[in-house]
């Protein structure tokens, strides 16, 4: 163990992950967060239960994916 547990607070932990992210993705200036922020806005619209927002996001995402799949599936077998 290099550091005692009392030394590792949230900021040191964040620094560890930032270094890993630099190794994986390169410089921060070469990435763009706007698409992810837009998608988070879409996921936040699924929240109906404020007690468990992550669960609501997952349920909304699954419903959206299922509806999209069913729509594409039915369009393939649509009789003209």
PyMOL Python script that loads the backbone (N, CA, C, O; Angstrom):
from pymol import cmd

cmd.read_pdbstr("""\
ATOM      1  N   UNK A   1       0.857  -1.176   0.000  1.00  0.00           N
ATOM      2  CA  UNK A   1       0.000   0.000   0.000  1.00  0.00           C
ATOM      3  C   UNK A   1       0.906   1.242   0.000  1.00  0.00           C
ATOM      4  O   UNK A   1       1.801   1.371   0.835  1.00  0.00           O
ATOM      5  N   UNK A   2       0.662   2.122  -0.923  1.00  0.00           N
ATOM      6  CA  UNK A   2       1.499   3.307  -1.050  1.00  0.00           C
ATOM      7  C   UNK A   2       1.048   4.446  -0.144  1.00  0.00           C
ATOM      8  O   UNK A   2       1.879   5.161   0.416  1.00  0.00           O
ATOM      9  N   UNK A   3      -0.252   4.615   0.002  1.00  0.00           N
ATOM     10  CA  UNK A   3      -0.778   5.712   0.801  1.00  0.00           C
ATOM     11  C   UNK A   3      -1.708   5.154   1.886  1.00  0.00           C
ATOM     12  O   UNK A   3      -2.377   4.144   1.667  1.00  0.00           O
ATOM     13  N   UNK A   4      -1.751   5.799   3.035  1.00  0.00           N
ATOM     14  CA  UNK A   4      -2.700   5.354   4.054  1.00  0.00           C
ATOM     15  C   UNK A   4      -4.134   5.668   3.606  1.00  0.00           C
ATOM     16  O   UNK A   4      -4.332   6.596   2.822  1.00  0.00           O
ATOM     17  N   UNK A   5      -5.142   4.916   4.085  1.00  0.00           N
ATOM     18  CA  UNK A   5      -6.533   5.144   3.655  1.00  0.00           C
ATOM     19  C   UNK A   5      -7.043   6.551   3.955  1.00  0.00           C
ATOM     20  O   UNK A   5      -7.912   7.053   3.242  1.00  0.00           O
ATOM     21  N   UNK A   6      -6.519   7.194   4.995  1.00  0.00           N
ATOM     22  CA  UNK A   6      -6.988   8.544   5.313  1.00  0.00           C
ATOM     23  C   UNK A   6      -6.522   9.566   4.281  1.00  0.00           C
ATOM     24  O   UNK A   6      -7.099  10.649   4.185  1.00  0.00           O
ATOM     25  N   UNK A   7      -5.485   9.240   3.507  1.00  0.00           N
ATOM     26  CA  UNK A   7      -4.976  10.160   2.499  1.00  0.00           C
ATOM     27  C   UNK A   7      -5.870  10.190   1.267  1.00  0.00           C
ATOM     28  O   UNK A   7      -5.981  11.226   0.611  1.00  0.00           O
ATOM     29  N   UNK A   8      -6.506   9.078   0.945  1.00  0.00           N
ATOM     30  CA  UNK A   8      -7.302   8.966  -0.276  1.00  0.00           C
ATOM     31  C   UNK A   8      -8.695   9.528  -0.033  1.00  0.00           C
ATOM     32  O   UNK A   8      -9.564   8.834   0.495  1.00  0.00           O
ATOM     33  N   UNK A   9      -8.907  10.771  -0.415  1.00  0.00           N
ATOM     34  CA  UNK A   9     -10.239  11.368  -0.351  1.00  0.00           C
ATOM     35  C   UNK A   9     -10.803  11.408  -1.775  1.00  0.00           C
ATOM     36  O   UNK A   9     -10.210  10.845  -2.696  1.00  0.00           O
ATOM     37  N   UNK A  10     -11.921  12.060  -1.949  1.00  0.00           N
ATOM     38  CA  UNK A  10     -12.594  12.051  -3.241  1.00  0.00           C
ATOM     39  C   UNK A  10     -11.767  12.746  -4.325  1.00  0.00           C
ATOM     40  O   UNK A  10     -11.813  12.337  -5.485  1.00  0.00           O
ATOM     41  N   UNK A  11     -11.026  13.771  -3.973  1.00  0.00           N
ATOM     42  CA  UNK A  11     -10.238  14.479  -4.979  1.00  0.00           C
ATOM     43  C   UNK A  11      -9.056  13.641  -5.454  1.00  0.00           C
ATOM     44  O   UNK A  11      -8.714  13.676  -6.636  1.00  0.00           O
ATOM     45  N   UNK A  12      -8.433  12.896  -4.561  1.00  0.00           N
ATOM     46  CA  UNK A  12      -7.343  12.017  -4.973  1.00  0.00           C
ATOM     47  C   UNK A  12      -7.891  10.889  -5.846  1.00  0.00           C
ATOM     48  O   UNK A  12      -7.251  10.483  -6.816  1.00  0.00           O
ATOM     49  N   UNK A  13      -9.061  10.390  -5.505  1.00  0.00           N
ATOM     50  CA  UNK A  13      -9.686   9.330  -6.292  1.00  0.00           C
ATOM     51  C   UNK A  13     -10.031   9.842  -7.689  1.00  0.00           C
ATOM     52  O   UNK A  13      -9.842   9.127  -8.673  1.00  0.00           O
ATOM     53  N   UNK A  14     -10.533  11.067  -7.783  1.00  0.00           N
ATOM     54  CA  UNK A  14     -10.838  11.675  -9.076  1.00  0.00           C
ATOM     55  C   UNK A  14      -9.576  11.815  -9.910  1.00  0.00           C
ATOM     56  O   UNK A  14      -9.596  11.559 -11.114  1.00  0.00           O
ATOM     57  N   UNK A  15      -8.493  12.214  -9.290  1.00  0.00           N
ATOM     58  CA  UNK A  15      -7.229  12.361 -10.001  1.00  0.00           C
ATOM     59  C   UNK A  15      -6.782  11.029 -10.593  1.00  0.00           C
ATOM     60  O   UNK A  15      -6.257  10.985 -11.706  1.00  0.00           O
ATOM     61  N   UNK A  16      -6.986   9.960  -9.861  1.00  0.00           N
ATOM     62  CA  UNK A  16      -6.637   8.629 -10.362  1.00  0.00           C
ATOM     63  C   UNK A  16      -7.415   8.311 -11.637  1.00  0.00           C
ATOM     64  O   UNK A  16      -6.841   7.821 -12.610  1.00  0.00           O
ATOM     65  N   UNK A  17      -8.714   8.586 -11.636  1.00  0.00           N
ATOM     66  CA  UNK A  17      -9.536   8.276 -12.810  1.00  0.00           C
ATOM     67  C   UNK A  17      -9.238   9.222 -13.963  1.00  0.00           C
ATOM     68  O   UNK A  17      -9.328   8.817 -15.122  1.00  0.00           O
ATOM     69  N   UNK A  18      -8.887  10.465 -13.681  1.00  0.00           N
ATOM     70  CA  UNK A  18      -8.550  11.387 -14.761  1.00  0.00           C
ATOM     71  C   UNK A  18      -7.292  10.940 -15.496  1.00  0.00           C
ATOM     72  O   UNK A  18      -7.207  11.055 -16.719  1.00  0.00           O
ATOM     73  N   UNK A  19      -6.325  10.433 -14.755  1.00  0.00           N
ATOM     74  CA  UNK A  19      -5.102   9.937 -15.394  1.00  0.00           C
ATOM     75  C   UNK A  19      -5.423   8.726 -16.265  1.00  0.00           C
ATOM     76  O   UNK A  19      -4.898   8.613 -17.373  1.00  0.00           O
ATOM     77  N   UNK A  20      -6.267   7.826 -15.789  1.00  0.00           N
ATOM     78  CA  UNK A  20      -6.679   6.686 -16.609  1.00  0.00           C
ATOM     79  C   UNK A  20      -7.396   7.151 -17.870  1.00  0.00           C
ATOM     80  O   UNK A  20      -7.188   6.597 -18.950  1.00  0.00           O
ATOM     81  N   UNK A  21      -8.233   8.162 -17.733  1.00  0.00           N
ATOM     82  CA  UNK A  21      -8.970   8.658 -18.881  1.00  0.00           C
ATOM     83  C   UNK A  21      -8.044   9.309 -19.899  1.00  0.00           C
ATOM     84  O   UNK A  21      -8.270   9.192 -21.103  1.00  0.00           O
ATOM     85  N   UNK A  22      -7.021   9.982 -19.436  1.00  0.00           N
ATOM     86  CA  UNK A  22      -6.040  10.549 -20.360  1.00  0.00           C
ATOM     87  C   UNK A  22      -5.326   9.458 -21.137  1.00  0.00           C
ATOM     88  O   UNK A  22      -5.068   9.609 -22.331  1.00  0.00           O
ATOM     89  N   UNK A  23      -5.009   8.364 -20.468  1.00  0.00           N
ATOM     90  CA  UNK A  23      -4.364   7.254 -21.160  1.00  0.00           C
ATOM     91  C   UNK A  23      -5.280   6.655 -22.222  1.00  0.00           C
ATOM     92  O   UNK A  23      -4.820   6.293 -23.305  1.00  0.00           O
ATOM     93  N   UNK A  24      -6.568   6.548 -21.921  1.00  0.00           N
ATOM     94  CA  UNK A  24      -7.507   5.926 -22.849  1.00  0.00           C
ATOM     95  C   UNK A  24      -7.901   6.834 -24.007  1.00  0.00           C
ATOM     96  O   UNK A  24      -7.944   6.394 -25.156  1.00  0.00           O
ATOM     97  N   UNK A  25      -8.192   8.107 -23.709  1.00  0.00           N
ATOM     98  CA  UNK A  25      -8.820   8.976 -24.705  1.00  0.00           C
ATOM     99  C   UNK A  25      -7.929  10.083 -25.241  1.00  0.00           C
ATOM    100  O   UNK A  25      -8.248  10.670 -26.275  1.00  0.00           O
ATOM    101  N   UNK A  26      -6.850  10.381 -24.592  1.00  0.00           N
ATOM    102  CA  UNK A  26      -6.020  11.480 -25.043  1.00  0.00           C
ATOM    103  C   UNK A  26      -6.394  12.778 -24.342  1.00  0.00           C
ATOM    104  O   UNK A  26      -7.036  12.763 -23.292  1.00  0.00           O
ATOM    105  N   UNK A  27      -5.997  13.881 -24.916  1.00  0.00           N
ATOM    106  CA  UNK A  27      -6.228  15.178 -24.296  1.00  0.00           C
ATOM    107  C   UNK A  27      -7.707  15.508 -24.192  1.00  0.00           C
ATOM    108  O   UNK A  27      -8.503  15.110 -25.043  1.00  0.00           O
ATOM    109  N   UNK A  28      -8.066  16.226 -23.160  1.00  0.00           N
ATOM    110  CA  UNK A  28      -9.459  16.597 -22.931  1.00  0.00           C
ATOM    111  C   UNK A  28      -9.954  17.535 -24.026  1.00  0.00           C
ATOM    112  O   UNK A  28     -11.130  17.496 -24.388  1.00  0.00           O
ATOM    113  N   UNK A  29      -9.083  18.363 -24.549  1.00  0.00           N
ATOM    114  CA  UNK A  29      -9.506  19.332 -25.561  1.00  0.00           C
ATOM    115  C   UNK A  29      -9.909  18.665 -26.869  1.00  0.00           C
ATOM    116  O   UNK A  29     -10.556  19.294 -27.707  1.00  0.00           O
ATOM    117  N   UNK A  30      -9.535  17.390 -27.059  1.00  0.00           N
ATOM    118  CA  UNK A  30      -9.892  16.713 -28.311  1.00  0.00           C
ATOM    119  C   UNK A  30     -11.229  15.991 -28.224  1.00  0.00           C
ATOM    120  O   UNK A  30     -11.674  15.405 -29.211  1.00  0.00           O
ATOM    121  N   UNK A  31     -11.883  16.020 -27.053  1.00  0.00           N
ATOM    122  CA  UNK A  31     -13.178  15.360 -26.891  1.00  0.00           C
ATOM    123  C   UNK A  31     -14.263  16.410 -26.696  1.00  0.00           C
ATOM    124  O   UNK A  31     -13.987  17.540 -26.293  1.00  0.00           O
ATOM    125  N   UNK A  32     -15.483  16.026 -26.984  1.00  0.00           N
ATOM    126  CA  UNK A  32     -16.598  16.957 -26.909  1.00  0.00           C
ATOM    127  C   UNK A  32     -17.705  16.323 -26.089  1.00  0.00           C
ATOM    128  O   UNK A  32     -18.157  15.228 -26.423  1.00  0.00           O
ATOM    129  N   UNK A  33     -18.160  16.974 -25.024  1.00  0.00           N
ATOM    130  CA  UNK A  33     -19.145  16.406 -24.118  1.00  0.00           C
ATOM    131  C   UNK A  33     -20.588  16.743 -24.507  1.00  0.00           C
ATOM    132  O   UNK A  33     -21.520  16.221 -23.895  1.00  0.00           O
ATOM    133  N   UNK A  34     -20.790  17.594 -25.498  1.00  0.00           N
ATOM    134  CA  UNK A  34     -22.136  18.039 -25.823  1.00  0.00           C
ATOM    135  C   UNK A  34     -23.091  16.894 -26.160  1.00  0.00           C
ATOM    136  O   UNK A  34     -24.218  16.909 -25.666  1.00  0.00           O
ATOM    137  N   UNK A  35     -22.708  15.900 -26.973  1.00  0.00           N
ATOM    138  CA  UNK A  35     -23.658  14.810 -27.258  1.00  0.00           C
ATOM    139  C   UNK A  35     -24.071  14.049 -25.992  1.00  0.00           C
ATOM    140  O   UNK A  35     -25.235  13.669 -25.858  1.00  0.00           O
ATOM    141  N   UNK A  36     -23.143  13.825 -25.073  1.00  0.00           N
ATOM    142  CA  UNK A  36     -23.481  13.119 -23.844  1.00  0.00           C
ATOM    143  C   UNK A  36     -24.424  13.943 -22.973  1.00  0.00           C
ATOM    144  O   UNK A  36     -25.338  13.401 -22.353  1.00  0.00           O
ATOM    145  N   UNK A  37     -24.200  15.252 -22.930  1.00  0.00           N
ATOM    146  CA  UNK A  37     -25.081  16.120 -22.145  1.00  0.00           C
ATOM    147  C   UNK A  37     -26.483  16.147 -22.740  1.00  0.00           C
ATOM    148  O   UNK A  37     -27.467  16.167 -22.001  1.00  0.00           O
ATOM    149  N   UNK A  38     -26.583  16.149 -24.062  1.00  0.00           N
ATOM    150  CA  UNK A  38     -27.894  16.104 -24.708  1.00  0.00           C
ATOM    151  C   UNK A  38     -28.606  14.804 -24.395  1.00  0.00           C
ATOM    152  O   UNK A  38     -29.811  14.798 -24.143  1.00  0.00           O
ATOM    153  N   UNK A  39     -27.866  13.695 -24.408  1.00  0.00           N
ATOM    154  CA  UNK A  39     -28.476  12.404 -24.122  1.00  0.00           C
ATOM    155  C   UNK A  39     -28.903  12.313 -22.663  1.00  0.00           C
ATOM    156  O   UNK A  39     -29.920  11.690 -22.359  1.00  0.00           O
ATOM    157  N   UNK A  40     -28.139  12.926 -21.751  1.00  0.00           N
ATOM    158  CA  UNK A  40     -28.539  12.948 -20.348  1.00  0.00           C
ATOM    159  C   UNK A  40     -29.850  13.718 -20.185  1.00  0.00           C
ATOM    160  O   UNK A  40     -30.675  13.359 -19.344  1.00  0.00           O
ATOM    161  N   UNK A  41     -30.049  14.772 -20.979  1.00  0.00           N
ATOM    162  CA  UNK A  41     -31.322  15.502 -20.937  1.00  0.00           C
ATOM    163  C   UNK A  41     -32.460  14.587 -21.372  1.00  0.00           C
ATOM    164  O   UNK A  41     -33.539  14.617 -20.781  1.00  0.00           O
ATOM    165  N   UNK A  42     -32.229  13.779 -22.393  1.00  0.00           N
ATOM    166  CA  UNK A  42     -33.244  12.824 -22.840  1.00  0.00           C
ATOM    167  C   UNK A  42     -33.547  11.816 -21.747  1.00  0.00           C
ATOM    168  O   UNK A  42     -34.712  11.502 -21.498  1.00  0.00           O
ATOM    169  N   UNK A  43     -32.511  11.304 -21.091  1.00  0.00           N
ATOM    170  CA  UNK A  43     -32.725  10.328 -20.026  1.00  0.00           C
ATOM    171  C   UNK A  43     -33.451  10.949 -18.839  1.00  0.00           C
ATOM    172  O   UNK A  43     -34.260  10.284 -18.191  1.00  0.00           O
ATOM    173  N   UNK A  44     -33.170  12.216 -18.548  1.00  0.00           N
ATOM    174  CA  UNK A  44     -33.823  12.865 -17.411  1.00  0.00           C
ATOM    175  C   UNK A  44     -35.316  13.066 -17.646  1.00  0.00           C
ATOM    176  O   UNK A  44     -36.079  13.200 -16.689  1.00  0.00           O
ATOM    177  N   UNK A  45     -35.744  13.089 -18.914  1.00  0.00           N
ATOM    178  CA  UNK A  45     -37.174  13.216 -19.174  1.00  0.00           C
ATOM    179  C   UNK A  45     -37.930  11.952 -18.794  1.00  0.00           C
ATOM    180  O   UNK A  45     -39.145  11.995 -18.600  1.00  0.00           O
ATOM    181  N   UNK A  46     -37.224  10.815 -18.683  1.00  0.00           N
ATOM    182  CA  UNK A  46     -37.850   9.558 -18.301  1.00  0.00           C
ATOM    183  C   UNK A  46     -38.133   9.480 -16.801  1.00  0.00           C
ATOM    184  O   UNK A  46     -38.882   8.603 -16.372  1.00  0.00           O
ATOM    185  N   UNK A  47     -37.558  10.366 -15.996  1.00  0.00           N
ATOM    186  CA  UNK A  47     -37.671  10.272 -14.543  1.00  0.00           C
ATOM    187  C   UNK A  47     -39.069  10.693 -14.100  1.00  0.00           C
ATOM    188  O   UNK A  47     -39.490  11.828 -14.320  1.00  0.00           O
ATOM    189  N   UNK A  48     -39.775   9.760 -13.473  1.00  0.00           N
ATOM    190  CA  UNK A  48     -41.083  10.058 -12.895  1.00  0.00           C
ATOM    191  C   UNK A  48     -41.078   9.809 -11.394  1.00  0.00           C
ATOM    192  O   UNK A  48     -41.892  10.377 -10.667  1.00  0.00           O
ATOM    193  N   UNK A  49     -40.168   8.968 -10.929  1.00  0.00           N
ATOM    194  CA  UNK A  49     -40.052   8.658  -9.517  1.00  0.00           C
ATOM    195  C   UNK A  49     -38.782   9.319  -8.990  1.00  0.00           C
ATOM    196  O   UNK A  49     -37.681   8.823  -9.231  1.00  0.00           O
ATOM    197  N   UNK A  50     -38.924  10.432  -8.275  1.00  0.00           N
ATOM    198  CA  UNK A  50     -37.754  11.176  -7.815  1.00  0.00           C
ATOM    199  C   UNK A  50     -36.983  10.455  -6.713  1.00  0.00           C
ATOM    200  O   UNK A  50     -35.845  10.817  -6.416  1.00  0.00           O
ATOM    201  N   UNK A  51     -37.595   9.436  -6.106  1.00  0.00           N
ATOM    202  CA  UNK A  51     -36.892   8.675  -5.077  1.00  0.00           C
ATOM    203  C   UNK A  51     -35.819   7.795  -5.718  1.00  0.00           C
ATOM    204  O   UNK A  51     -34.736   7.633  -5.157  1.00  0.00           O
ATOM    205  N   UNK A  52     -36.114   7.230  -6.884  1.00  0.00           N
ATOM    206  CA  UNK A  52     -35.171   6.370  -7.583  1.00  0.00           C
ATOM    207  C   UNK A  52     -35.020   6.841  -9.041  1.00  0.00           C
ATOM    208  O   UNK A  52     -35.568   6.220  -9.952  1.00  0.00           O
ATOM    209  N   UNK A  53     -34.280   7.934  -9.259  1.00  0.00           N
ATOM    210  CA  UNK A  53     -34.199   8.479 -10.622  1.00  0.00           C
ATOM    211  C   UNK A  53     -33.460   7.568 -11.596  1.00  0.00           C
ATOM    212  O   UNK A  53     -33.808   7.516 -12.776  1.00  0.00           O
ATOM    213  N   UNK A  54     -32.442   6.847 -11.115  1.00  0.00           N
ATOM    214  CA  UNK A  54     -31.698   5.982 -12.037  1.00  0.00           C
ATOM    215  C   UNK A  54     -32.569   4.836 -12.529  1.00  0.00           C
ATOM    216  O   UNK A  54     -32.519   4.473 -13.704  1.00  0.00           O
ATOM    217  N   UNK A  55     -33.366   4.268 -11.634  1.00  0.00           N
ATOM    218  CA  UNK A  55     -34.271   3.200 -12.040  1.00  0.00           C
ATOM    219  C   UNK A  55     -35.294   3.680 -13.047  1.00  0.00           C
ATOM    220  O   UNK A  55     -35.632   2.959 -13.986  1.00  0.00           O
ATOM    221  N   UNK A  56     -35.791   4.897 -12.859  1.00  0.00           N
ATOM    222  CA  UNK A  56     -36.747   5.451 -13.814  1.00  0.00           C
ATOM    223  C   UNK A  56     -36.101   5.669 -15.168  1.00  0.00           C
ATOM    224  O   UNK A  56     -36.730   5.444 -16.203  1.00  0.00           O
ATOM    225  N   UNK A  57     -34.838   6.111 -15.169  1.00  0.00           N
ATOM    226  CA  UNK A  57     -34.137   6.307 -16.432  1.00  0.00           C
ATOM    227  C   UNK A  57     -33.967   4.981 -17.159  1.00  0.00           C
ATOM    228  O   UNK A  57     -34.160   4.904 -18.372  1.00  0.00           O
ATOM    229  N   UNK A  58     -33.608   3.942 -16.422  1.00  0.00           N
ATOM    230  CA  UNK A  58     -33.420   2.630 -17.042  1.00  0.00           C
ATOM    231  C   UNK A  58     -34.734   2.112 -17.604  1.00  0.00           C
ATOM    232  O   UNK A  58     -34.773   1.618 -18.731  1.00  0.00           O
ATOM    233  N   UNK A  59     -35.810   2.220 -16.832  1.00  0.00           N
ATOM    234  CA  UNK A  59     -37.107   1.758 -17.321  1.00  0.00           C
ATOM    235  C   UNK A  59     -37.538   2.529 -18.563  1.00  0.00           C
ATOM    236  O   UNK A  59     -38.033   1.933 -19.520  1.00  0.00           O
ATOM    237  N   UNK A  60     -37.356   3.842 -18.557  1.00  0.00           N
ATOM    238  CA  UNK A  60     -37.720   4.646 -19.723  1.00  0.00           C
ATOM    239  C   UNK A  60     -36.892   4.297 -20.942  1.00  0.00           C
ATOM    240  O   UNK A  60     -37.408   4.241 -22.058  1.00  0.00           O
ATOM    241  N   UNK A  61     -35.593   4.062 -20.725  1.00  0.00           N
ATOM    242  CA  UNK A  61     -34.709   3.692 -21.833  1.00  0.00           C
ATOM    243  C   UNK A  61     -35.128   2.350 -22.422  1.00  0.00           C
ATOM    244  O   UNK A  61     -35.174   2.189 -23.641  1.00  0.00           O
ATOM    245  N   UNK A  62     -35.437   1.383 -21.547  1.00  0.00           N
ATOM    246  CA  UNK A  62     -35.844   0.053 -22.022  1.00  0.00           C
ATOM    247  C   UNK A  62     -37.158   0.140 -22.787  1.00  0.00           C
ATOM    248  O   UNK A  62     -37.313  -0.505 -23.824  1.00  0.00           O
ATOM    249  N   UNK A  63     -38.108   0.932 -22.285  1.00  0.00           N
ATOM    250  CA  UNK A  63     -39.378   1.088 -22.988  1.00  0.00           C
ATOM    251  C   UNK A  63     -39.164   1.711 -24.363  1.00  0.00           C
ATOM    252  O   UNK A  63     -39.772   1.282 -25.343  1.00  0.00           O
ATOM    253  N   UNK A  64     -38.311   2.710 -24.434  1.00  0.00           N
ATOM    254  CA  UNK A  64     -38.033   3.375 -25.700  1.00  0.00           C
ATOM    255  C   UNK A  64     -37.383   2.409 -26.692  1.00  0.00           C
ATOM    256  O   UNK A  64     -37.751   2.381 -27.867  1.00  0.00           O
ATOM    257  N   UNK A  65     -36.415   1.617 -26.217  1.00  0.00           N
ATOM    258  CA  UNK A  65     -35.759   0.648 -27.086  1.00  0.00           C
ATOM    259  C   UNK A  65     -36.738  -0.423 -27.563  1.00  0.00           C
ATOM    260  O   UNK A  65     -36.719  -0.807 -28.732  1.00  0.00           O
ATOM    261  N   UNK A  66     -37.593  -0.903 -26.659  1.00  0.00           N
ATOM    262  CA  UNK A  66     -38.578  -1.932 -27.046  1.00  0.00           C
ATOM    263  C   UNK A  66     -39.557  -1.395 -28.076  1.00  0.00           C
ATOM    264  O   UNK A  66     -39.873  -2.081 -29.048  1.00  0.00           O
ATOM    265  N   UNK A  67     -40.040  -0.179 -27.875  1.00  0.00           N
ATOM    266  CA  UNK A  67     -40.968   0.403 -28.849  1.00  0.00           C
ATOM    267  C   UNK A  67     -40.312   0.598 -30.208  1.00  0.00           C
ATOM    268  O   UNK A  67     -40.933   0.364 -31.245  1.00  0.00           O
ATOM    269  N   UNK A  68     -39.057   1.025 -30.199  1.00  0.00           N
ATOM    270  CA  UNK A  68     -38.335   1.179 -31.460  1.00  0.00           C
ATOM    271  C   UNK A  68     -38.151  -0.148 -32.173  1.00  0.00           C
ATOM    272  O   UNK A  68     -38.308  -0.225 -33.391  1.00  0.00           O
ATOM    273  N   UNK A  69     -37.816  -1.203 -31.420  1.00  0.00           N
ATOM    274  CA  UNK A  69     -37.643  -2.527 -32.011  1.00  0.00           C
ATOM    275  C   UNK A  69     -38.950  -3.052 -32.581  1.00  0.00           C
ATOM    276  O   UNK A  69     -38.980  -3.567 -33.698  1.00  0.00           O
ATOM    277  N   UNK A  70     -40.029  -2.924 -31.818  1.00  0.00           N
ATOM    278  CA  UNK A  70     -41.329  -3.420 -32.272  1.00  0.00           C
ATOM    279  C   UNK A  70     -41.788  -2.657 -33.515  1.00  0.00           C
ATOM    280  O   UNK A  70     -42.339  -3.252 -34.441  1.00  0.00           O
ATOM    281  N   UNK A  71     -41.562  -1.350 -33.536  1.00  0.00           N
ATOM    282  CA  UNK A  71     -41.942  -0.545 -34.697  1.00  0.00           C
ATOM    283  C   UNK A  71     -41.196  -1.003 -35.942  1.00  0.00           C
ATOM    284  O   UNK A  71     -41.800  -1.168 -37.002  1.00  0.00           O
ATOM    285  N   UNK A  72     -39.880  -1.211 -35.822  1.00  0.00           N
ATOM    286  CA  UNK A  72     -39.105  -1.679 -36.980  1.00  0.00           C
ATOM    287  C   UNK A  72     -39.534  -3.078 -37.390  1.00  0.00           C
ATOM    288  O   UNK A  72     -39.626  -3.370 -38.582  1.00  0.00           O
ATOM    289  N   UNK A  73     -39.797  -3.942 -36.428  1.00  0.00           N
ATOM    290  CA  UNK A  73     -40.205  -5.314 -36.716  1.00  0.00           C
ATOM    291  C   UNK A  73     -41.532  -5.337 -37.462  1.00  0.00           C
ATOM    292  O   UNK A  73     -41.688  -6.079 -38.431  1.00  0.00           O
ATOM    293  N   UNK A  74     -42.485  -4.530 -37.017  1.00  0.00           N
ATOM    294  CA  UNK A  74     -43.796  -4.509 -37.659  1.00  0.00           C
ATOM    295  C   UNK A  74     -43.739  -3.877 -39.051  1.00  0.00           C
ATOM    296  O   UNK A  74     -44.505  -4.251 -39.938  1.00  0.00           O
ATOM    297  N   UNK A  75     -42.830  -2.919 -39.237  1.00  0.00           N
ATOM    298  CA  UNK A  75     -42.724  -2.289 -40.555  1.00  0.00           C
ATOM    299  C   UNK A  75     -42.172  -3.269 -41.603  1.00  0.00           C
ATOM    300  O   UNK A  75     -42.484  -3.150 -42.788  1.00  0.00           O
ATOM    301  N   UNK A  76     -41.365  -4.220 -41.173  1.00  0.00           N
ATOM    302  CA  UNK A  76     -40.829  -5.204 -42.110  1.00  0.00           C
ATOM    303  C   UNK A  76     -41.917  -6.129 -42.641  1.00  0.00           C
ATOM    304  O   UNK A  76     -41.843  -6.584 -43.782  1.00  0.00           O
ATOM    305  N   UNK A  77     -42.926  -6.410 -41.818  1.00  0.00           N
ATOM    306  CA  UNK A  77     -43.978  -7.335 -42.211  1.00  0.00           C
ATOM    307  C   UNK A  77     -45.279  -6.629 -42.567  1.00  0.00           C
ATOM    308  O   UNK A  77     -46.347  -7.240 -42.600  1.00  0.00           O
ATOM    309  N   UNK A  78     -45.168  -5.323 -42.833  1.00  0.00           N
ATOM    310  CA  UNK A  78     -46.354  -4.556 -43.191  1.00  0.00           C
ATOM    311  C   UNK A  78     -46.863  -4.967 -44.557  1.00  0.00           C
ATOM    312  O   UNK A  78     -46.098  -5.051 -45.519  1.00  0.00           O
ATOM    313  N   UNK A  79     -48.141  -5.220 -44.636  1.00  0.00           N
ATOM    314  CA  UNK A  79     -48.748  -5.624 -45.905  1.00  0.00           C
ATOM    315  C   UNK A  79     -49.146  -4.371 -46.662  1.00  0.00           C
ATOM    316  O   UNK A  79     -49.818  -3.495 -46.118  1.00  0.00           O
ATOM    317  N   UNK A  80     -48.732  -4.289 -47.908  1.00  0.00           N
ATOM    318  CA  UNK A  80     -49.024  -3.107 -48.707  1.00  0.00           C
ATOM    319  C   UNK A  80     -50.334  -3.233 -49.411  1.00  0.00           C
ATOM    320  O   UNK A  80     -50.737  -2.321 -50.132  1.00  0.00           O
TER     321      UNK A  80
END
""", "prot")
cmd.dss("prot")
cmd.show_as("cartoon", "prot")
cmd.util.cbc("prot")
cmd.orient("prot")
